[in-house]
Structures are given as structure tokens and as C-alpha cells.
Amino acid sequence: MSDYTLQPIGDRHLTDIERIEQTVHIAPWSKTQLAPAQGCFDHHYALISQDDQIIGYFYARCIAGEAELLNLAVDRPFQGKGVAHQLLTLLKKTLVAAGAKTLWLEVRQSNYGARALYQKQGFELISHRAGYYSCPDGTTEDALVMRYQISSSHVL
Ligand SMILES: CC(C)(COP(=O)(O)OP(=O)(O)OC[C@H]1O[C@@H](n2cnc3c(N)ncnc32)[C@H](O)[C@@H]1OP(=O)(O)O)[C@@H](O)C(=O)NCCC(=O)NCCS
């Protein structure tokens, strides 16, 4: 992982991020959803790149000590190499600096890879939201609500 670079996300990255969104997510964000997330004072976001190629990124927000992971993705050819682990480690450090106490997220019940990642990262299952997500076949699926306690953790 030593030749990977972590950096802030800028407007020039939106086209590449939108492409990754379309290849990895069931409900990808468009540029019009990505751009505002980068303009808010309470949002935190970063990407990881290799040889100027974006390979993963996160978007989160933190309000009054409560943080929420809004988006996390790793481009397919780079999955399974520890990129998300690095991104979440950076996010946790960023949120410590921002004064966050807890980090929340929602994940599709069927997203076993992401669930395994979050469990390994110390998130605990808090609740289910029935029918929260739309599926491509017109059905819905539950969201799992997970929480990470930043204040009691050793992030570094
Ligand atoms: C989920 C996702 C972010 C994981 O990224 P990644 O870079 O491949 O994850 P890492 O390589 O850092 O994995 C870290 C740990 O998470 C777990 N994990 C990650 N992907 C996994 C998978 N597909 N199956 C099982 N465990 C998985 C493993 O425990 C892994 O540790 P290990 O390799 O030592 O066993 C990536 O697959 C992705 O972008 N998926 C599509 C978008 C998405 O689902 N985002 C999350 C929405 S809530």
C-alpha cells in the first residue's frame, strides 16, 4: 500500500468518481449528488489514488459529534487489497479531529462484503430498517444500521 496516495477530493475528480459509482453501486450517486457533498463545512471526504488513478473514496458528515458515513467505494480492480481499510482508518482519524463521538452507517442486508468490512473495523449492528433500499427488480431490501464508537476506540 505504500505507493498509494490519500488526498482531498476536488471538482476535477468528479468524472472519475461518477464512473466508479456506476460500476460498484446498485444506486450510484450522480455528479449532481457528489458535488454538493463537497461544498459543506460539516462534510469530510477523501480519495485514494495510485499513479493519478482514483481507486477509492469516502464521503461522510459530522454534526454535533454524530458522524455518518454517506458513501464508501473502491474501484473493482482494486477491491480486496486493503484500500477500504485505509480509507476507514483515515476517516476515523479525521473524525477524531472533528470531535465526533460516534460514526453511523447504513448498509444493504445483502452486501456481505461491506458488512464483513464494517464488522472487522469494529462497527456493531444496532438495528434494521425494513424495506429501506430499492432494488433493481422493483423490490426493496432492509438496511442494517451500524455504529462505531469513536470516543472509546484506539484509531491510530
Ligand atoms: C465494500 C468495499 C468498500 C470493500 O473495499 P475493499 O478495499 O475491497 O476492502 P478491504 O480490502 O480493505 O477489506 C478489508 C476487510 O473487509 C472484509 N471484506 C472486504 N470485502 C469483503 C468481501 N467481498 N467479502 C468478505 N469480506 C470482505 C475483509 O474482512 C477484509 O479483510 P481481509 O482482506 O484481511 O480479510 C468494496 O468492496 C466496494 O467498494 N464495494 C462496492 C461499494 C459498497 O458496497 N460500498 C459500501 C456501501 S455501505
The ligand as an SDF file (V2000), in Angstrom:
LIG
                    3D

 48 50  0  0  0  0  0  0  0  0999 V2000
  -17.1060   -2.9410    0.3910 C   0  0  0  0  0  0  0  0  0  0  0  0
  -15.8340   -2.3460   -0.2150 C   0  0  0  0  0  0  0  0  0  0  0  0
  -15.7890   -0.8590    0.0790 C   0  0  0  0  0  0  0  0  0  0  0  0
  -14.6200   -3.0510    0.4140 C   0  0  0  0  0  0  0  0  0  0  0  0
  -13.4390   -2.4500   -0.0990 O   0  0  0  0  0  0  0  0  0  0  0  0
  -12.0460   -3.2610   -0.1810 P   0  0  0  0  0  0  0  0  0  0  0  0
  -10.9790   -2.2950   -0.4640 O   0  0  0  0  0  0  0  0  0  0  0  0
  -12.2110   -4.3850   -1.1100 O   0  0  0  0  0  0  0  0  0  0  0  0
  -11.9230   -3.8270    1.3070 O   0  0  0  0  0  0  0  0  0  0  0  0
  -10.5440   -4.2180    2.0270 P   0  0  0  0  0  0  0  0  0  0  0  0
   -9.6820   -4.9380    1.0560 O   0  0  0  0  0  0  0  0  0  0  0  0
   -9.9970   -3.0300    2.7130 O   0  0  0  0  0  0  0  0  0  0  0  0
  -11.0870   -5.2870    3.0890 O   0  0  0  0  0  0  0  0  0  0  0  0
  -10.8730   -5.1410    4.4860 C   0  0  0  0  0  0  0  0  0  0  0  0
  -11.6150   -6.2760    5.1750 C   0  0  0  0  0  0  0  0  0  0  0  0
  -13.0180   -6.2010    4.9110 O   0  0  0  0  0  0  0  0  0  0  0  0
  -13.5520   -7.5110    4.7170 C   0  0  0  0  0  0  0  0  0  0  0  0
  -14.0570   -7.6080    3.3250 N   0  0  0  0  0  0  0  0  0  0  0  0
  -13.9720   -6.6580    2.3850 C   0  0  0  0  0  0  0  0  0  0  0  0
  -14.5910   -7.0860    1.2490 N   0  0  0  0  0  0  0  0  0  0  0  0
  -15.0320   -8.3340    1.5090 C   0  0  0  0  0  0  0  0  0  0  0  0
  -15.7480   -9.3010    0.7400 C   0  0  0  0  0  0  0  0  0  0  0  0
  -16.1450   -9.0590   -0.5240 N   0  0  0  0  0  0  0  0  0  0  0  0
  -16.0680  -10.4820    1.3100 N   0  0  0  0  0  0  0  0  0  0  0  0
  -15.7120  -10.7410    2.5920 C   0  0  0  0  0  0  0  0  0  0  0  0
  -15.0200   -9.8740    3.3700 N   0  0  0  0  0  0  0  0  0  0  0  0
  -14.7040   -8.6800    2.8350 C   0  0  0  0  0  0  0  0  0  0  0  0
  -12.4460   -8.4700    4.9990 C   0  0  0  0  0  0  0  0  0  0  0  0
  -12.5020   -8.8200    6.3760 O   0  0  0  0  0  0  0  0  0  0  0  0
  -11.2140   -7.6470    4.7080 C   0  0  0  0  0  0  0  0  0  0  0  0
  -10.0940   -8.0300    5.4560 O   0  0  0  0  0  0  0  0  0  0  0  0
   -9.1600   -9.2610    4.9390 P   0  0  0  0  0  0  0  0  0  0  0  0
   -8.8590   -8.9980    3.4960 O   0  0  0  0  0  0  0  0  0  0  0  0
   -7.9700   -9.1600    5.8260 O   0  0  0  0  0  0  0  0  0  0  0  0
   -9.9790  -10.4810    5.1380 O   0  0  0  0  0  0  0  0  0  0  0  0
  -15.7570   -2.5930   -1.7420 C   0  0  0  0  0  0  0  0  0  0  0  0
  -15.9860   -3.9710   -1.9910 O   0  0  0  0  0  0  0  0  0  0  0  0
  -16.7520   -1.7870   -2.5330 C   0  0  0  0  0  0  0  0  0  0  0  0
  -16.4510   -0.6630   -2.9510 O   0  0  0  0  0  0  0  0  0  0  0  0
  -17.9450   -2.3460   -2.7760 N   0  0  0  0  0  0  0  0  0  0  0  0
  -18.9700   -1.6600   -3.5720 C   0  0  0  0  0  0  0  0  0  0  0  0
  -19.4960   -0.4130   -2.8740 C   0  0  0  0  0  0  0  0  0  0  0  0
  -20.0110   -0.7250   -1.4970 C   0  0  0  0  0  0  0  0  0  0  0  0
  -20.6650   -1.7480   -1.2650 O   0  0  0  0  0  0  0  0  0  0  0  0
  -19.7690    0.2230   -0.5720 N   0  0  0  0  0  0  0  0  0  0  0  0
  -20.2390    0.1240    0.7950 C   0  0  0  0  0  0  0  0  0  0  0  0
  -21.6440    0.6030    0.8440 C   0  0  0  0  0  0  0  0  0  0  0  0
  -22.2880    0.5860    2.5150 S   0  0  0  0  0  0  0  0  0  0  0  0
  1  2  1  0
  2  3  1  0
  2  4  1  0
  2 36  1  0
  4  5  1  0
  5  6  1  0
  6  7  2  0
  6  8  1  0
  6  9  1  0
  9 10  1  0
 10 11  2  0
 10 12  1  0
 10 13  1  0
 13 14  1  0
 14 15  1  0
 15 16  1  0
 15 30  1  0
 16 17  1  0
 17 18  1  0
 17 28  1  0
 18 19  1  0
 18 27  1  0
 19 20  2  0
 20 21  1  0
 21 22  1  0
 21 27  2  0
 22 23  1  0
 22 24  2  0
 24 25  1  0
 25 26  2  0
 26 27  1  0
 28 29  1  0
 28 30  1  0
 30 31  1  0
 31 32  1  0
 32 33  2  0
 32 34  1  0
 32 35  1  0
 36 37  1  0
 36 38  1  0
 38 39  2  0
 38 40  1  0
 40 41  1  0
 41 42  1  0
 42 43  1  0
 43 44  2  0
 43 45  1  0
 45 46  1  0
 46 47  1  0
 47 48  1  0
M  END
$$$$
